[in-house]
């Protein structure tokens, strides 16, 4: 579609002008698009809340930590079977991952095997990140901006399960913990660290509290688990507060308390 200026020269309408949309000046539109497109899809497909799986894309069947792949698959399958049994008109507690391989693929696969919908929030990276084959058609999203991808991880999450992973997993985990610590997430999100031997070696949370870098109460922001049975039991117990709403709000806004007021 084009427009004709006074000199009779045809040029594309701004929102059809790919050169403009790909330019530096078009960046705000690209950012907004990465917010609005998932929102429209989630609303249309009645997906209101998610259980997010984080973990390494590098895990393979030959790795020493291969058992975590099976655990992620089994836990996602169990969560999805439970979710499908709730009988809600909305699609509740949908398994969501970063859409790549390793732990992410295992979780998407387990959810698909249970007959449920499952989401992949992909991002363009030079290595490792390619959409896996188990994401529900129409629920695989491709992001350019890390911060918009992380916004959609957090916006509809009711819980996260962090399996062993590297920089990306740590980044995502600490993003959630910081949002919870600072009250930037309106409703309490459940955080599970799966695999105590791994997480106790990688991060010394108790040392952070001992040195005064976090409060002792901040250690209650997460639970460490070592089995799918334990993880599922905690999720079922903690998610009960969300069960009354048959059609919960998608991405509810959080109104910060007034300065000096009690939250």
N, C-alpha and C positions, 0 to 999 in steps of 0.2 A: 504494500500500500504506500502511495506516495502523495505528496502535496505539491502544488504548483505555485511558485512565488510570483511576484509582480513582473519579474523579467521573463517569466515563462519557463523557468528552470525547474525540473522535477527533482524532488529529494524525498527520502523516506520519512515517514512520521517518526518522531523521536523514539517511540516505544517499539518501532520496527527497525531502528537503525542499529545494527549489530556492532558497527565500529564505535558508536557512541556508548552502547551498553557495555562494551568490553574496555572502555577507556577509564582513566583515573576519575574523571568527572562522573562516570556512571556507577562508581563503586557503591554509593548508598543504595541504589536501586538493586544491585546484586545482593547486598547484605539483607535488605528487606525481603527479597524474594526467597532467601534461604530460611526466613522466619515464616512467611506466609504460605509457602507451598506445603510444608509438613502439616501446618495447622489446618489447612483446608482438607487434606487427605485424612487426618485423624478425625476431624469432625464428620466428614462424609462417611467414613467407615466405622464410626462409633467406637473408636479406641480412646479410652479415657484415662487409663493409667497403666504403668509398665513396671516390670521387674528387670532391672538392667544388669547384665553380666559383663564384667570387665575381666581382662586377662590377656596373656601373651598370644600374639599371632604366630610366634615362632615355634610353639610346641608341635612336635611331630610324633608319630607312633614309635620312633626309635629313641626318643629322649628319656632320660631317667625320671622325669616328672610326668610321664605319659598317663599315669593313673588319673591325673586331674582332668584329662580330656573326657574320660569315661564318667567321672563325677559330674562335670558340667553338663554333659549330655543327659545323664540320669536326672539331675536336679531340675533342669529345664523341662524335661518330659513330665516329671511329677507335678511341678508348678502348673503346667499347662493343663494336665488332666484335672487337677483340682479346680482350676479356674473355669474350665469348660463345664464342670459339674454344678457351678453356682446358679445357673439358670438366669443370669442377668440379661436384660435387654441390651446392655452395653457389653463391649468386650473388655473384661476386667483382667488386670494383672498380666498383660501380654509380655512375653519375653522379648527383650530388646538388647541388641549387641552393637558393637562397632562395625559389624557386617563382614569382617575379614575372616582369616583362617584361624587355626589353632583353637583356643578356648571359645572364641566367638562362633566359629563354625560348629563346634560341638554343641553349644547352647542352642543355636538356631536349628540344628538337626534334631535335637531332643524335642524341642517344641513342635516341630513339623511332624515328627513321628507320633506325637500325641493328638494330632489332628487339629491343632490350634493355629492361630495366626502368629507370626513372629517377624520382628522388625530388624532392619539393618541400617544403621546410620554410618554410611561410608564416607571416607575422605580421600582425596587424591594425594597419594604419597609416592615417592620414587620407588620404594621397595615394599614388599609384604602385603600391602592393603589392596585386595581385590575382592569384590562382592562374592560371597559364597553361594552355593547352589540351593541352600535350604531356606533362604529368606522368602517370605510370602510374596508372590507377584504383586506389584503395586505398592509394596511397603519397603522397598529398597531405595534409600535416599542418598544422593551424592552431594557432599558439601565441599566447598572450597575453603571456607573460613572455620578454623578450629573453634573459635568462640561461639559461633552459631551452632555448630554440632554439639558442643558441650551444653549450650542452653537447652537443646532438645533432649539431651540425656536427662537433665535435671527437671525440666518443665513438667513432665508427666510421670516422673518416677515416684513410686511408693516405697521401693527398696532397691538396693544395689547389692550384688554379690561380687566381691573382688577376689578372683583367683590369682595365682602367681603370675606376675608379669613384670615388664621393665619400665622404662621411663614413661611411656604412654599410660600404662595402668596406674603408676604412682601419681602422675599428674591428675588423672581423673579422680582417683580416690581422694587425694588431698583437696581437690576442688569441692567435692561433696562435704568433706569434714569441715572445711572452712566455712561453707555456706551454713551448715548446721550450727557450728560454734558461734557464728555471728548473727544467727537468727534471720538470715536472708531467705530461708525457705520457710514458708508459712506452716506447713504441717510436717511433723517429725518423719523423716525418711529413715528406714531401717538400713543399717550398714553392716554387712557380714563380710568378714575376712575369712576366706576359705583356705585352710591349710596352716595350722598353727606353727608347724616346724619352719615353714618358709617365712611367714610374716614375723615371727619372733626373732628370726635371724636378720631379716632385712631392715626392720624398723624397731627401735627400742622406744616404744611409746612411754613406758614408765620412766625412762631417763628424761624425756621431755618434761614430764610432770615434776620429777625430782629437781630438775634445774630451774623450775619455775617458768618454763617456756609455754606450758599449757597448764590449765587448772586440773586438779585431781579429778574433778567431775567430768572433764572432757574425755576421760577414759571410758565413760559410759556412752559415748556417741557411737560405739561400734561393739560388735560381738565377734569373737573368733570361734570358728566351727571346724570340725574335722570329718563330718559325714553328711551325706545328703539327707539322711533321716533327721539329724539335728538341725540342719539348715531349714528344712521344710517345716519342722515343728515350730521354730521361732517365727518364721514368716507367717504361718497360719495364726499364731497367737497374737502377734503384733499388728497384723493387718485387719484384725476384727474391727478396729475403730473406723475403718473405711467401708464396712460392709453395709451400713444402713442406706447409704446413698445409691439408689438404683441407677441413676444417671449422673455421676459426679461431674463437676466442672472440669473442663480441659484447661490445663495451664492457668489456674486461678492466680490473680494478682495478689501481692502481699503488700498491705498498707503498714509502713513502719510506725512504731509507736512515737508519740510526740516526745521531744527532748525532755527528759526528766520524768516522764510518765512510766508507769509499770507496764511491762509487756504482757 
